[in-house]
Amino acid sequence: MNFLFIPAHNSIYDILWALQSMNYPVDILETTPFDPNQSVEEQNEQLRKQLSSHSYDCVISYLFLPAASDICAEMSIPYVSWTYDSPLISLFTSAIFHNTNYTFIFDKMQCKRLLEAHAPHIYHLPLAVNVERTGCLDITPEDEQLYSHDISFVGGLYESNTYNALIQAFPEHLQLKLKLYLMQNMCHWEAPRYWHDLPQDCIDFLLQQADVSSWNQTALLSDATYLGLLFFPRKLAELERITVLNTLAQNFDVHLYTKSPTDFLQNVTVHNSVDYYTIMNKIFYLSKINLNITLSSIETGVPQRILDIMGCGGFVLTNYQEELEDLFVIGKEIEVFHSVEELLEKCSYYLTHEKERLTIAINGYKKVRDLFSYQHQLEKIISIVQEDLN
């Protein structure tokens, strides 16, 4: 197959690299990255010209780009997308119904929602890791001194969220209702936390203040669901990440790499954010325990951070996600926690049981190397598309 790769906003280029390594002809659309939530006519015209002047069997991108989907549908060219985010609002727009789409999604619940809406060619596919890149680590003595931590977390605190921006505008009784939801759901990782609608009385209040119905540009999500996604998951993640880091830092050496302000953290060693392609991998490899705290809007899926850590040979301690049990052997290839109390217990155990910790890290690396490389997963995608087209 002959591919055109479209760069997407905030995405990497491992799909492009993998297709080239597999000897598939692939071009890259020379443009600024497409934003899934915004159509830019200049970019769209560049794509149309490229498709008109060249012959491609397939267009491919990270995420789902409605503008690209529309153009591919116009020109009867298959469009493959692979989504690593949840919620990805663009998946719930009218463009998802084009029959030329082949949409691969890492979270089973997002797939289920779209299949129930009768969107065509929706497939569940766990994410991948470029083990050739993550495994090529040049660790120096200076690196060992800088990045050899007991516990580390690389990521944001989600402090910029709709809840923080608007909560003070609500009357006290509605503030209490929203805060109660957060308190009831915070740090509960025993089972999936499905998308929660914003209560109707909160929606009614917002409608009195502004035309919030215009905020929802999707074709498939109700206003209640859309607004619930705006208000709850990122605030929940902020509370959970601050709680986890502060609790661990009372007993352990904890390091955070982030762009976020850290005023609410105590006893946590804070560092600036690091480059995804280089320093981050060294942190994953050299840290004894790498934390993952999943955004709650990822209902069942395994986020990219987990595979990135495992692809470096790092030890992962993550909150429980339902699909982890489908992909890995918990306790042998990865380790999980269901509560803050269990997190504390497992940090204490694995910091003092090096052999068990390193064995799990090695087993996890072997699993992602063998079953979750980009080449392995892209072969699945290509096989599905070719079978349907034939």
N, C-alpha and C positions, 0 to 999 in steps of 0.2 A: 504494500500500500504506500501511497505517496501522500505525505501529511503537510498541512500548514499549521504551525503552532502560533497561537495568539497569546501574547503576554497578558496576564491578569493582575489587577491591583493587589499589592502586598503578597504576591506569590513568588515561588522560586522557579528555577528552570530545569529541574531534574527530569521532567517528562521529556523535554527537548533532548537533554543529554542521553537519556536511556534509549530513545528511538534511534538516535545516531549510533549508539553503541550496538544496537541490534541490526544495524545496516539497513534501516528503513530510510528512504529519501525523505527529508524533512526540511522545510524552509521556516523561517521565523518572520512574522509580520513586523516590519520595521515601523513601530509606532510606540507612543507612550502606552503604558498598560491600560487595558480596558477596566472600567469600574462597573461591577455587576449592577449597581443601583443607579447608573447614570449613562444615558446615551449621548455620545458626542459625535455630531455629524461628520466632522473632519476625520475621525477615526473610522467611522462607518464607511466613508467614501474610500479611504485607503484600502479597507478590506474588500470592498466591491471591485476596485481596480485590480487588486492582486488576484482575486478569484476569476476575474474576466480575462486576465492576460496569461494565466498559468492553469495547468490542469492538475487538480488535486483529487485524490480519492476520498479525502477526509480532512476536516478541520478539527483541531483539538485544543483544549485549554483547561487550566485549572478553573474551579468554580463553575457557575453557570452564567453565561453572559447573554442576556436577552437580545441585545442588539445583534450580536454575532449569530444567535439562533435564528432571528428573523431574516437576516441576509442569506444564511445558508438555506433556509426554507424557500426563499424567493428563487434561489439558483439551483435548487434540488441537489444540494451537496450534504452528505452526512456530517453532523456536528456532534463531536464527542466532548463531554465535559466530565471532570472528576472533582467532586466537592469534598473539602476537608473542614467546612465550617457549619455550625448549626446554632441558631437558625441562619440559613442563607435565604434572605427574603426573596431574592430574584427567582428562586425555584418555584415560587408560588404566584408568578405572573402568568399572563396568558401565553407567553412564548413557550412555556413548558409543554404545550399541547402540539407543537409541530411534529409531524411524523418523521422528520429528518433528524430529530434529536436522538442521541444515545447518552443517557444521563446516569452517571455512576456516582453513588453517594455512600459515604462511610458509616452513616448512622441508620440502623434499620427502621427506627420510628419515622424518620423523615421520608424514607422510601415508602413505608406503609401509608403515610398521609397522602403522598402523591399517587400511589397506586389506587387508593380508594377514590381519588378524584378522577381516575381513568386517564391519567397522563400516559402517553406511550413510551415504551423503551426505557423504563426505570429499573435500575439494577443496584443491588447492594454490593459494594466492594470495599473491604477494608483498605486503609491507606498503605503507603509503601515508604521505604527508606533507601537512599542511595548509599549502600554499604561501601562502595568503592570510595566515595567522598568521606563519609563519616569514619571509615576505618583507616584512612591515611593520615594518621596523627603523628606529627613531629613534636614529641614531648621533650622539652628542654629542662635542665635543672631549675631554671627560673620559673618555668611553668609549674613545676612540682611545688615550688615554694609559694606561688601565687594562688593556685587553684586546688590544692589538696585540702578539701574541707570535709568535716564530718557529715554535715547536712547542707544541701544547697537547693535553691529554687531559682529558676531563670524564668522571669515572666512579669507581667504587669499586675497591678492591684485593682484595675477596673474602677478607679475613682471617678472617672468621667462617665457618668451614667445619667439616664433620664430621671431616675428616682431622686438622686441628689439635686438635680437641677430644679425639680418641681415640687418636692415634698412639702416645702414650707408654704406653698400656695394653698394647700388643702386645709379645710377646717379640721379641728383637733380630732373629732370622732372618726374622720376618714383616715387621718394620719395613723391613728391607733390601729385601724383595720389593716392597713398596709404593713405596719410594723409587726403586727401579730403574725401575718403570713410569713414574714422573713424569720421571725424567731422560731416558729413551728417547723420550718424547713431547713434551717441553717445547720450544717454539719451532720446531716442525716444522709448517709451514703449506703444504707442497707438495701435499697431498691431504687429503680428509676424514678426520677422526679419529672413527671410529665409536664408539658407546658400548661401554665396556669393562667386562666383568663383574668383580666383586670375586672374587679367587681363592678356591677352595673351602676351603683350609686357613685362610684369614683368616675366612671365614664360620663355620667350625667353632669357631675360637677365640672369636668373638663369641657364639656360641650357648652356650658354656660359661659366659660371664660374664653374659649377659642374654638375654631373650626377644626377639632382634632380628627373629624372623619376624613379630612383631606390628607391626613398623615399616611393613611393606609393606601398604598398604591398597588396592592396585590389583587389578584383575581380570586384567590382561594382562601385567604385568612379572614375571619371575621374581625371586626374592629376590636372586640373584646380580647381575642387571642393576640392580635397584632400589638395592642397596647400592653397586654400582659408581658409579652416578650420585650417590649421597651423598658418596662418598669422593674421587672423582677430578677432575671438571671444575672445581669452584671452587678447589681447591688448585692445579691446573694454571694456572688463570687468575691466581691470586695470584702464583705464581712467574714467569709470563710477563710480567705487567704490571710487576712490580718490576724484572725483568731488562731489559726494553725501556727503561723510563724511566731507570734508572741508566746503561745503555750509551749512550743518546742524550745524557744530561746530561754525559758526559765530553767531548763535542765541540760541543754545541749548547745554546742557551737553551731550556729545557724547563719548561713550566708545567703543574701538575696541580691540578684542582678536584675535591675529594673530601671525604667524611665519614670516610674511613678513617684509622686511625693510619698515620704515615709514617716510623716509626723506621728502616726498612730502606732508605730512599732517601737518596741522596747527590747534592748539587749540583742537585737538582730544586727549583724554586720552587713551594711548596705554598700553595694558597689554599683557603678554605672552599668547601663545595659551594654551588651557585648555583641560582636558580629556573629550572625547566624552560621556562617560558613566556616569559621575558623575557631575563635576563642570558645564559643559555646560548646563545641565538641570536646575541647580539652577539659572544661569544667565537668561535663558529663562523665568523662573517663576517670578523672582524678578524684571526684567526690565519692565518699563512701556510700552516701545515700542521696539519690536524686528524687526530689518530691515532684509529684504531679497532683494538682488540685483542679479538677475538671469544671469548666463552666457548666452550670446546671442545665442550660438549654441543649447541651449534648445529652440526649436522653439515655441512649444505650451504647453509643459508639465509643471507639477507642481513639482518643485524640492524637494528633501528629507528634506532640511532645514525647509521648511514651515510646513510639517507634524510633524517634531521633535519639533518645537516651540509649535504648537497647542496641541501636545500630553503631554506637560508639563503644559498646562493651560495658556500659554503665549499669549500675544496680538501680532499679526503679521501685519506689514505694509510692503507690497511687491509691486514690480513693477508688472504691469498687465501682465498676461499670459492668452492666450485664453482659456485654459482648466480650469482655475479657475472658470469660470462661469458654467462649467459642474458639478463641484464637490461641490461648496460652494455658499452660498448666500452672495454676496459682500455687505458690510455694516452691516451685521447681524452676520456673522461667521468669517469674515476676512475682512481686509481693503486693498485697493490697491491705487497706484498712477500711472499716465500715463506720468508725467513730473516732473522735479525737482521743479517747481513752485507748483504743486499740492502736492508734498511730504512735502514741507515747510508748506503749509496750513494745511495739515492733522496732522502733528506733533504738530503744535500749538493748533489745536482743541482738539486732544485726550489727550494731556498733561494737559489740563484744564477741561476736561469732563470725570472724573474718572468713573462715573456710566456707561456711554456709552462704554467706553473702556473695563471695566471689564465684561460687559454683552456680548460683542463680543467675548472676550477671553473664557468665560464659554461656549457660544454656539459653538464656534469652537472646544473646547475640546470634548463636547458631540458628535459632528459630527464625528470626527476622532475615538473616542472610539467606536461608534456604527457601522460605515461603513468602516473604514480604519485601523482596527486592523489587525495584521498579520494573526490571525486565520480566520478572515472574508475573506481576500484576498486569502489566501492559499486554502481555501475551493473552491473558484472559479477556481483556477489553477487545483486542483485535479479533480474537476468535469469535466473540459474540457478535461483533459488527459484521464480520465477513459472512458468518452463518446466516444472519438475517438478510443481508443484501443478496446472497445467492439463492 
